[in-house]
């Protein structure tokens, strides 16, 4: 099982819309398992394929972080079909280490996606799961959480990143 490295902002793959998945085979199943393992290795609860330099519409989420296998969600070609309410909470991202900001998101979402066999299913989530679903699907559209914060906060984040890059820490 291969552990993939998480790419950091400003890698161009993070700004591109991922390609639809059309082949559902053993290679896809293996890749999804590698995504879960790569996410665990990076200490995350969600990971989108573009974050490991693969521009495909695939994301994985496990809010239990390995504690409950039933909570593992693999989403192929996901789309948000319904959203309600609002929540404002702090978010982080494996591709933006050490950066955390408050982001406004829907409080509840319904997502339609395919599983690794190509079968369509729906998942509903509220609070943290709603936030994770929206965050990962944004990645598949080339959107990062810093694209959803105020310009002033984004400029402060950019300064922090530039300083870390200059010091060889990024």
MDTraj code that builds the backbone (N, CA, C; nanometers):
import mdtraj as md
import numpy as np

residues = "UNK UNK UNK UNK UNK UNK UNK UNK UNK UNK UNK UNK UNK UNK UNK UNK UNK UNK UNK UNK UNK UNK UNK UNK UNK UNK UNK UNK UNK UNK UNK UNK UNK UNK UNK UNK UNK UNK UNK UNK UNK UNK UNK UNK UNK UNK UNK UNK UNK UNK UNK UNK UNK UNK UNK UNK UNK UNK UNK UNK UNK UNK UNK UNK UNK UNK UNK UNK UNK UNK UNK UNK UNK UNK UNK UNK UNK UNK UNK UNK UNK UNK UNK UNK UNK UNK UNK UNK UNK UNK UNK UNK UNK UNK UNK UNK UNK UNK UNK UNK UNK UNK UNK UNK UNK UNK UNK UNK UNK UNK UNK UNK UNK UNK UNK UNK UNK UNK UNK UNK UNK UNK UNK UNK UNK UNK UNK UNK UNK UNK UNK UNK UNK UNK UNK UNK UNK UNK UNK UNK UNK UNK UNK UNK UNK UNK UNK UNK UNK UNK UNK UNK UNK UNK UNK UNK UNK UNK UNK UNK UNK UNK UNK UNK UNK UNK UNK UNK UNK UNK".split()
xyz = np.array([
    [0.0850, -0.1183, 0.0000],
    [0.0000, 0.0000, 0.0000],
    [0.0894, 0.1245, 0.0000],
    [0.0656, 0.2116, -0.0944],
    [0.1475, 0.3314, -0.1105],
    [0.0891, 0.4482, -0.0292],
    [0.1754, 0.5180, 0.0419],
    [0.1358, 0.6409, 0.1114],
    [0.1746, 0.7568, 0.0199],
    [0.0761, 0.8385, -0.0156],
    [0.0992, 0.9529, -0.1036],
    [0.1301, 1.0762, -0.0200],
    [0.2219, 1.1590, -0.0680],
    [0.2541, 1.2853, -0.0010],
    [0.1453, 1.3879, -0.0310],
    [0.1080, 1.4637, 0.0693],
    [0.0108, 1.5713, 0.0519],
    [0.0840, 1.6916, -0.0076],
    [0.0294, 1.7451, -0.1166],
    [0.0903, 1.8631, -0.1781],
    [0.0435, 1.9881, -0.1032],
    [0.1304, 2.0873, -0.1000],
    [0.0997, 2.2109, -0.0290],
    [0.0625, 2.3223, -0.1270],
    [-0.0194, 2.4133, -0.0773],
    [-0.0479, 2.5350, -0.1509],
    [0.0847, 2.6053, -0.1756],
    [0.1127, 2.6617, -0.2905],
    [0.0261, 2.6901, -0.4054],
    [0.0383, 2.5911, -0.5224],
    [0.0571, 2.4630, -0.4968],
    [0.0665, 2.3660, -0.6055],
    [-0.0532, 2.3840, -0.7001],
    [-0.0280, 2.3965, -0.8324],
    [-0.1367, 2.4226, -0.9286],
    [-0.2473, 2.3165, -0.9301],
    [-0.2172, 2.1923, -0.8928],
    [-0.3208, 2.0874, -0.8940],
    [-0.4342, 2.1228, -0.7969],
    [-0.4040, 2.2011, -0.6941],
    [-0.5052, 2.2390, -0.5952],
    [-0.6052, 2.3411, -0.6505],
    [-0.5685, 2.4097, -0.7581],
    [-0.6557, 2.5121, -0.8152],
    [-0.7337, 2.4621, -0.9370],
    [-0.7132, 2.3360, -0.9741],
    [-0.7797, 2.2814, -1.0942],
    [-0.9008, 2.1973, -1.0552],
    [-1.0020, 2.1982, -1.1410],
    [-1.1187, 2.1118, -1.1197],
    [-1.0779, 1.9682, -1.1528],
    [-1.1098, 1.8768, -1.0625],
    [-1.0762, 1.7362, -1.0847],
    [-1.1598, 1.6747, -1.1955],
    [-1.1027, 1.5764, -1.2630],
    [-1.1723, 1.5064, -1.3719],
    [-1.2705, 1.4046, -1.3154],
    [-1.3834, 1.3889, -1.3851],
    [-1.4827, 1.2878, -1.3466],
    [-1.4177, 1.1492, -1.3566],
    [-1.4557, 1.0606, -1.2667],
    [-1.4086, 0.9221, -1.2708],
    [-1.5073, 0.8432, -1.3564],
    [-1.4558, 0.7701, -1.4546],
    [-1.5425, 0.6921, -1.5433],
    [-1.5122, 0.5421, -1.5368],
    [-1.3963, 0.5057, -1.4791],
    [-1.3576, 0.3642, -1.4704],
    [-1.3588, 0.3221, -1.3237],
    [-1.4411, 0.2217, -1.2952],
    [-1.4541, 0.1698, -1.1585],
    [-1.3971, 0.0289, -1.1568],
    [-1.2688, 0.0195, -1.1186],
    [-1.1991, -0.1088, -1.1251],
    [-1.1164, -0.1300, -0.9980],
    [-1.0350, -0.2347, -0.9980],
    [-0.9503, -0.2656, -0.8820],
    [-0.8511, -0.1528, -0.8541],
    [-0.8034, -0.0888, -0.9600],
    [-0.7087, 0.0210, -0.9448],
    [-0.7721, 0.1357, -0.8635],
    [-0.8994, 0.1653, -0.8907],
    [-0.9711, 0.2699, -0.8168],
    [-0.9859, 0.2291, -0.6702],
    [-1.0258, 0.1047, -0.6455],
    [-1.0429, 0.0567, -0.5070],
    [-0.9117, 0.0678, -0.4297],
    [-0.8018, 0.0268, -0.4926],
    [-0.6699, 0.0357, -0.4289],
    [-0.6349, 0.1812, -0.4012],
    [-0.6601, 0.2674, -0.5001],
    [-0.6288, 0.4096, -0.4830],
    [-0.7069, 0.4700, -0.3660],
    [-0.8339, 0.4355, -0.3535],
    [-0.9163, 0.4882, -0.2435],
    [-0.8603, 0.4408, -0.1091],
    [-0.8191, 0.3157, -0.1001],
    [-0.7576, 0.2663, 0.0242],
    [-0.6276, 0.3413, 0.0534],
    [-0.5489, 0.3664, -0.0508],
    [-0.4258, 0.4441, -0.0337],
    [-0.4570, 0.5865, 0.0124],
    [-0.5693, 0.6415, -0.0357],
    [-0.6099, 0.7755, 0.0087],
    [-0.6412, 0.7753, 0.1588],
    [-0.7159, 0.6744, 0.2046],
    [-0.7448, 0.6653, 0.3487],
    [-0.6145, 0.6568, 0.4284],
    [-0.5246, 0.5692, 0.3861],
    [-0.3984, 0.5520, 0.4594],
    [-0.3128, 0.6787, 0.4560],
    [-0.3118, 0.7460, 0.3414],
    [-0.2360, 0.8713, 0.3285],
    [-0.2960, 0.9786, 0.4189],
    [-0.4299, 0.9829, 0.4277],
    [-0.4995, 1.0782, 0.5146],
    [-0.4642, 1.0508, 0.6610],
    [-0.4674, 0.9237, 0.7017],
    [-0.4329, 0.8887, 0.8402],
    [-0.2881, 0.9263, 0.8704],
    [-0.1988, 0.8961, 0.7772],
    [-0.0572, 0.9272, 0.7947],
    [-0.0363, 1.0777, 0.8157],
    [-0.1178, 1.1590, 0.7447],
    [-0.1067, 1.3051, 0.7541],
    [-0.1881, 1.3622, 0.8707],
    [-0.2523, 1.2735, 0.9479],
    [-0.3318, 1.3143, 1.0650],
    [-0.4545, 1.3967, 1.0268],
    [-0.5220, 1.3572, 0.9166],
    [-0.6404, 1.4297, 0.8721],
    [-0.7668, 1.3482, 0.8886],
    [-0.8815, 1.4177, 0.8730],
    [-1.0126, 1.3501, 0.8768],
    [-1.0789, 1.3523, 0.7398],
    [-1.0136, 1.4176, 0.6433],
    [-1.0650, 1.4231, 0.5070],
    [-0.9491, 1.4451, 0.4115],
    [-0.9637, 1.3929, 0.2896],
    [-0.8601, 1.4099, 0.1891],
    [-0.9242, 1.4008, 0.0509],
    [-0.8869, 1.4938, -0.0363],
    [-0.9342, 1.4919, -0.1745],
    [-0.8166, 1.4530, -0.2638],
    [-0.8461, 1.3820, -0.3717],
    [-0.7398, 1.3349, -0.4621],
    [-0.6459, 1.4469, -0.5090],
    [-0.6961, 1.5683, -0.5406],
    [-0.6017, 1.6726, -0.5821],
    [-0.4959, 1.7046, -0.4751],
    [-0.5266, 1.6778, -0.3496],
    [-0.4298, 1.7042, -0.2425],
    [-0.3104, 1.6090, -0.2462],
    [-0.3238, 1.4999, -0.3210],
    [-0.2099, 1.4094, -0.3388],
    [-0.1700, 1.4070, -0.4861],
    [-0.1943, 1.5221, -0.5525],
    [-0.1521, 1.5477, -0.6903],
    [-0.2215, 1.4602, -0.7947],
    [-0.3436, 1.4138, -0.7651],
    [-0.4212, 1.3364, -0.8614],
    [-0.5484, 1.4161, -0.8901],
    [-0.5592, 1.4690, -1.0109],
    [-0.6715, 1.5570, -1.0454],
    [-0.7956, 1.4770, -1.0854],
    [-0.8519, 1.4079, -0.9875],
    [-0.9727, 1.3263, -1.0071],
    [-1.0753, 1.3653, -0.9009],
    [-1.2032, 1.3409, -0.9299],
    [-1.3111, 1.3764, -0.8380],
    [-1.3346, 1.2620, -0.7375],
    [-1.2393, 1.2483, -0.6455],
    [-1.2443, 1.1440, -0.5423],
    [-1.2071, 1.2085, -0.4101],
    [-1.2847, 1.1770, -0.3051],
    [-1.2532, 1.2269, -0.1712],
    [-1.2858, 1.1187, -0.0696],
    [-1.2133, 1.1222, 0.0415],
    [-1.2399, 1.0296, 0.1520],
    [-1.2527, 1.1100, 0.2810],
    [-1.3387, 1.0599, 0.3699],
    [-1.3619, 1.1247, 0.4997],
    [-1.3747, 1.0156, 0.6052],
    [-1.3140, 1.0391, 0.7200],
    [-1.3326, 0.9513, 0.8361],
    [-1.3219, 1.0363, 0.9621],
    [-1.4370, 1.0833, 1.0092],
    [-1.4377, 1.1685, 1.1278],
    [-1.3917, 1.0934, 1.2524],
    [-1.4036, 0.9596, 1.2501],
    [-1.3635, 0.8799, 1.3670],
    [-1.2125, 0.8565, 1.3705],
    [-1.1425, 0.8922, 1.2632],
    [-0.9989, 0.8685, 1.2498],
    [-0.9620, 0.7248, 1.2901],
    [-1.0127, 0.6284, 1.2143],
    [-0.9829, 0.4853, 1.2266],
    [-1.0564, 0.4138, 1.3395],
    [-1.1261, 0.4860, 1.4265],
    [-1.1898, 0.4215, 1.5413],
    [-1.3146, 0.3427, 1.5031],
    [-1.3874, 0.3899, 1.4006],
    [-1.5109, 0.3238, 1.3609],
    [-1.5133, 0.3059, 1.2089],
    [-1.4815, 0.1855, 1.1599],
    [-1.4750, 0.1610, 1.0151],
    [-1.6045, 0.1968, 0.9412],
    [-1.7203, 0.1922, 1.0100],
    [-1.8474, 0.2273, 0.9447],
    [-1.8565, 0.3752, 0.9112],
    [-1.7713, 0.4564, 0.9736],
    [-1.7753, 0.6006, 0.9480],
    [-1.6900, 0.6423, 0.8282],
    [-1.6164, 0.5467, 0.7705],
    [-1.5351, 0.5785, 0.6525],
    [-1.6276, 0.6054, 0.5337],
    [-1.6053, 0.7193, 0.4679],
    [-1.6859, 0.7548, 0.3507],
    [-1.5919, 0.7790, 0.2334],
    [-1.6153, 0.7054, 0.1249],
    [-1.5422, 0.7282, 0.0003],
    [-1.6415, 0.7863, -0.0996],
    [-1.6069, 0.9021, -0.1547],
    [-1.6949, 0.9726, -0.2466],
    [-1.6286, 0.9820, -0.3837],
    [-1.6960, 0.9299, -0.4853],
    [-1.6472, 0.9401, -0.6215],
    [-1.7493, 1.0243, -0.6990],
    [-1.7011, 1.1260, -0.7679],
    [-1.7860, 1.2184, -0.8434],
    [-1.8970, 1.2793, -0.7571],
    [-1.8641, 1.3275, -0.6365],
    [-1.9694, 1.3792, -0.5487],
    [-2.0227, 1.5154, -0.5933],
    [-2.1482, 1.5384, -0.5576],
    [-2.2076, 1.6692, -0.5800],
    [-2.3040, 1.6994, -0.4658],
    [-2.3040, 1.8233, -0.4219],
    [-2.3972, 1.8652, -0.3176],
    [-2.5317, 1.8893, -0.3848],
    [-2.6363, 1.8230, -0.3359],
    [-2.7685, 1.8370, -0.3969],
    [-2.8628, 1.9215, -0.3121],
    [-2.8291, 1.9386, -0.1844],
    [-2.9142, 2.0192, -0.0969],
    [-2.8304, 2.0708, 0.0187],
    [-2.8593, 2.1927, 0.0631],
    [-2.7892, 2.2491, 0.1785],
    [-2.8839, 2.3407, 0.2547],
    [-2.8640, 2.3445, 0.3876],
    [-2.9487, 2.4273, 0.4721],
    [-2.8678, 2.4854, 0.5865],
    [-2.9144, 2.6003, 0.6353],
    [-2.8564, 2.6610, 0.7544],
    [-2.7192, 2.7187, 0.7305],
    [-2.6591, 2.7619, 0.8408],
    [-2.5264, 2.8226, 0.8353],
    [-2.4494, 2.7876, 0.9619],
    [-2.3205, 2.7691, 0.9473],
    [-2.2312, 2.7498, 1.0616],
    [-2.1019, 2.8240, 1.0320],
    [-2.0431, 2.8791, 1.1353],
    [-1.9168, 2.9500, 1.1223],
    [-1.8204, 2.8859, 1.2202],
    [-1.7264, 2.8081, 1.1670],
    [-1.6308, 2.7363, 1.2510],
    [-1.4920, 2.7446, 1.1901],
    [-1.3931, 2.7157, 1.2744],
    [-1.2547, 2.7165, 1.2298],
    [-1.2270, 2.5930, 1.1443],
    [-1.1505, 2.6138, 1.0375],
    [-1.1103, 2.5032, 0.9504],
    [-0.9603, 2.5051, 0.9311],
    [-0.9092, 2.3877, 0.9017],
    [-0.7704, 2.3723, 0.8638],
    [-0.7677, 2.2856, 0.7396],
    [-0.6486, 2.2625, 0.6868],
    [-0.6359, 2.1843, 0.5638],
    [-0.4967, 2.1237, 0.5590],
    [-0.4881, 1.9978, 0.5204],
    [-0.3586, 1.9308, 0.5111],
    [-0.2660, 1.9984, 0.4098],
    [-0.3238, 2.0652, 0.3101],
    [-0.2433, 2.1346, 0.2094],
    [-0.2024, 2.2751, 0.2531],
    [-0.2533, 2.3178, 0.3691],
    [-0.2181, 2.4483, 0.4275],
    [-0.1839, 2.4267, 0.5754],
    [-0.0742, 2.3536, 0.6017],
    [-0.0418, 2.3197, 0.7402],
    [-0.0240, 2.4445, 0.8278],
    [-0.0706, 2.4345, 0.9505],
    [-0.0579, 2.5426, 1.0496],
    [-0.1491, 2.6624, 1.0229],
    [-0.2305, 2.6578, 0.9179],
    [-0.3215, 2.7684, 0.8869],
    [-0.4626, 2.7273, 0.9307],
    [-0.5246, 2.8109, 1.0129],
    [-0.6621, 2.7851, 1.0577],
    [-0.7382, 2.9164, 1.0553],
    [-0.8581, 2.9136, 0.9977],
    [-0.9427, 3.0326, 0.9918],
    [-1.0887, 2.9920, 1.0034],
    [-1.1715, 3.0848, 1.0498],
    [-1.3160, 3.0600, 1.0559],
    [-1.3746, 3.0742, 0.9161],
    [-1.4563, 2.9754, 0.8792],
    [-1.5177, 2.9715, 0.7466],
    [-1.6674, 2.9478, 0.7626],
    [-1.7466, 3.0221, 0.6865],
    [-1.8919, 3.0046, 0.6874],
    [-1.9299, 2.8950, 0.5890],
    [-2.0075, 2.7997, 0.6371],
    [-2.0531, 2.6871, 0.5549],
    [-2.1987, 2.6569, 0.5892],
    [-2.2633, 2.5765, 0.5056],
    [-2.3974, 2.5280, 0.5366],
    [-2.3886, 2.4367, 0.6590],
    [-2.4924, 2.4395, 0.7424],
    [-2.4949, 2.3569, 0.8638],
    [-2.5350, 2.2123, 0.8337],
    [-2.6064, 2.1912, 0.7217],
    [-2.6521, 2.0576, 0.6822],
    [-2.6416, 2.0460, 0.5310],
    [-2.5935, 1.9320, 0.4832],
    [-2.5863, 1.9078, 0.3386],
    [-2.6297, 1.7656, 0.3057],
    [-2.6775, 1.7519, 0.1826],
    [-2.7026, 1.6189, 0.1267],
    [-2.6136, 1.6094, 0.0033],
    [-2.5367, 1.5014, -0.0042],
    [-2.4423, 1.4808, -0.1141],
    [-2.4796, 1.3532, -0.1875],
    [-2.4746, 1.3600, -0.3207],
    [-2.4949, 1.2431, -0.4056],
    [-2.3593, 1.2088, -0.4650],
    [-2.3213, 1.0820, -0.4567],
    [-2.1897, 1.0406, -0.5064],
    [-2.1967, 0.8944, -0.5496],
    [-2.0879, 0.8499, -0.6106],
    [-2.0750, 0.7090, -0.6453],
    [-1.9761, 0.6448, -0.5493],
    [-1.9949, 0.5141, -0.5271],
    [-1.8973, 0.4411, -0.4460],
    [-1.7907, 0.3832, -0.5402],
    [-1.7000, 0.3043, -0.4858],
    [-1.5893, 0.2514, -0.5678],
    [-1.6358, 0.1509, -0.6734],
    [-1.7622, 0.1078, -0.6653],
    [-1.8185, 0.0154, -0.7643],
    [-1.8988, 0.0894, -0.8711],
    [-1.9129, 0.2226, -0.8526],
    [-1.9898, 0.3024, -0.9480],
    [-2.1359, 0.3181, -0.9108],
    [-2.1759, 0.2602, -0.7963],
    [-2.3153, 0.2702, -0.7512],
    [-2.3395, 0.4069, -0.6878],
    [-2.4527, 0.4700, -0.7247],
    [-2.4884, 0.6003, -0.6675],
    [-2.5464, 0.5829, -0.5275],
    [-2.5142, 0.6748, -0.4379],
    [-2.5703, 0.6767, -0.3025],
    [-2.5786, 0.8208, -0.2561],
    [-2.6511, 0.8425, -0.1470],
    [-2.6593, 0.9759, -0.0887],
    [-2.6131, 0.9692, 0.0555],
    [-2.5505, 1.0759, 0.0999],
    [-2.5087, 1.0875, 0.2389],
    [-2.5508, 1.2263, 0.2866],
    [-2.6058, 1.2305, 0.4079],
    [-2.6431, 1.3573, 0.4687],
    [-2.5509, 1.3818, 0.5868],
    [-2.5186, 1.5073, 0.6075],
    [-2.4309, 1.5384, 0.7200],
    [-2.4650, 1.6730, 0.7791],
    [-2.4435, 1.6834, 0.9097],
    [-2.4591, 1.8129, 0.9754],
    [-2.3347, 1.8415, 1.0573],
    [-2.3198, 1.9652, 1.0952],
    [-2.2064, 2.0126, 1.1739],
    [-2.0731, 1.9718, 1.1111],
    [-1.9892, 1.8951, 1.1836],
    [-1.8555, 1.8636, 1.1330],
    [-1.8592, 1.7827, 1.0033],
    [-1.9505, 1.6866, 0.9914],
    [-1.9583, 1.6084, 0.8672],
    [-2.0005, 1.6983, 0.7510],
    [-2.0953, 1.7884, 0.7737],
    [-2.1367, 1.8822, 0.6681],
    [-2.0174, 1.9668, 0.6247],
    [-1.9417, 2.0141, 0.7209],
    [-1.8234, 2.0968, 0.6928],
    [-1.7200, 2.0160, 0.6134],
    [-1.6935, 1.8926, 0.6562],
    [-1.5941, 1.8082, 0.5873],
    [-1.6384, 1.7781, 0.4439],
    [-1.7657, 1.7466, 0.4255],
    [-1.8163, 1.7181, 0.2902],
    [-1.7979, 1.8394, 0.1996],
    [-1.8348, 1.9570, 0.2487],
    [-1.8216, 2.0788, 0.1681],
    [-1.6750, 2.1109, 0.1399],
    [-1.5912, 2.0959, 0.2412],
    [-1.4472, 2.1249, 0.2272],
    [-1.3835, 2.0357, 0.1198],
    [-1.4113, 1.9050, 0.1271],
    [-1.3499, 1.8109, 0.0318],
    [-1.4052, 1.8296, -0.1093],
    [-1.5352, 1.8535, -0.1215],
    [-1.5935, 1.8755, -0.2547],
    [-1.5392, 2.0060, -0.3141],
    [-1.5182, 2.1074, -0.2297],
    [-1.4534, 2.2296, -0.2787],
    [-1.3178, 2.1977, -0.3408],
    [-1.2394, 2.1109, -0.2745],
    [-1.1081, 2.0721, -0.3297],
    [-1.1232, 2.0168, -0.4719],
    [-1.2290, 1.9401, -0.4953],
    [-1.2496, 1.8785, -0.6263],
    [-1.2843, 1.9827, -0.7324],
    [-1.3262, 2.1014, -0.6866],
    [-1.3579, 2.2123, -0.7767],
    [-1.2452, 2.3147, -0.7813],
    [-1.1322, 2.2841, -0.7186],
    [-1.0184, 2.3758, -0.7201],
    [-1.0333, 2.4928, -0.6235],
    [-1.1153, 2.4745, -0.5195],
    [-1.1405, 2.5806, -0.4208],
    [-1.0810, 2.5396, -0.2865],
    [-1.0061, 2.6294, -0.2252],
    [-0.9499, 2.6055, -0.0918],
    [-1.0264, 2.6892, 0.0098],
    [-1.0195, 2.6503, 0.1372],
    [-1.0940, 2.7253, 0.2372],
    [-1.0482, 2.8702, 0.2465],
    [-0.9227, 2.8982, 0.2122],
    [-0.8752, 3.0373, 0.2169],
    [-0.9398, 3.1224, 0.1073],
    [-1.0009, 3.0569, 0.0072],
    [-1.0742, 3.1309, -0.0961],
    [-1.2074, 3.1809, -0.0414],
    [-1.2470, 3.1336, 0.0765],
    [-1.3765, 3.1675, 0.1343],
    [-1.3658, 3.2637, 0.2528],
    [-1.2457, 3.3149, 0.2790],
    [-1.2279, 3.4093, 0.3899],
    [-1.2106, 3.5499, 0.3333],
    [-1.2158, 3.6483, 0.4186],
    [-1.2046, 3.7870, 0.3721],
    [-1.0689, 3.8124, 0.3070],
    [-1.0650, 3.9132, 0.2213],
    [-0.9409, 3.9458, 0.1513],
    [-0.8294, 3.9808, 0.2494],
    [-0.8638, 4.0542, 0.3533],
    [-0.7649, 4.0935, 0.4540],
    [-0.7052, 3.9703, 0.5231],
    [-0.7923, 3.8782, 0.5660],
    [-0.7424, 3.7555, 0.6309],
    [-0.6597, 3.6722, 0.5343],
    [-0.7025, 3.6667, 0.4074],
    [-0.6279, 3.5906, 0.3070],
    [-0.4888, 3.6513, 0.2867],
    [-0.4794, 3.7842, 0.2844],
    [-0.3494, 3.8503, 0.2691],
    [-0.2571, 3.8186, 0.3875],
    [-0.3140, 3.8138, 0.5077],
    [-0.2346, 3.7776, 0.6261],
    [-0.1851, 3.6335, 0.6158],
    [-0.2719, 3.5450, 0.5689],
    [-0.2346, 3.4039, 0.5486],
    [-0.1222, 3.3947, 0.4458],
    [-0.1356, 3.4683, 0.3357],
    [-0.0329, 3.4654, 0.2298],
    [0.1022, 3.5128, 0.2833],
    [0.1005, 3.6157, 0.3663],
    [0.2255, 3.6641, 0.4262],
    [0.2900, 3.5562, 0.5126],
    [0.2067, 3.4877, 0.5897],
    [0.2557, 3.3798, 0.6764],
    [0.3188, 3.2677, 0.5925],
    [0.2530, 3.2333, 0.4814],
    [0.3033, 3.1278, 0.3927],
    [0.4353, 3.1716, 0.3284],
    [0.4400, 3.2947, 0.2778],
    [0.5635, 3.3463, 0.2143],
    [0.6803, 3.3458, 0.3125],
    [0.6525, 3.3838, 0.4375],
    [0.7569, 3.3844, 0.5402],
    [0.8049, 3.2409, 0.5648],
    [0.7114, 3.1465, 0.5765],
    [0.7480, 3.0061, 0.5980],
    [0.8280, 2.9522, 0.4787],
    [0.7883, 2.9908, 0.3557],
    [0.8621, 2.9466, 0.2360],
    [1.0045, 3.0028, 0.2386],
    [1.0160, 3.1297, 0.2723],
    [1.1476, 3.1971, 0.2773],
    [1.2395, 3.1299, 0.3791],
    [1.1788, 3.0842, 0.4903],
    [1.2571, 3.0183, 0.5963],
    [1.2763, 2.8689, 0.5725],
    [1.2276, 2.8192, 0.4565],
    [1.2415, 2.6781, 0.4237],
    [1.1522, 2.5864, 0.5053],
    [1.0445, 2.6419, 0.5635],
    [0.9534, 2.5637, 0.6482],
    [0.8275, 2.5222, 0.5729],
    [0.8163, 2.5536, 0.4464],
    [0.6911, 2.5265, 0.3717],
    [0.7193, 2.4367, 0.2551],
])
top = md.Topology()
chain = top.add_chain()
for i, resn in enumerate(residues, 1):
    res = top.add_residue(resn, chain, resSeq=i)
    for name in ("N", "CA", "C"):
        top.add_atom(name, md.element.get_by_symbol(name[0]), res)
traj = md.Trajectory(xyz[None], top)
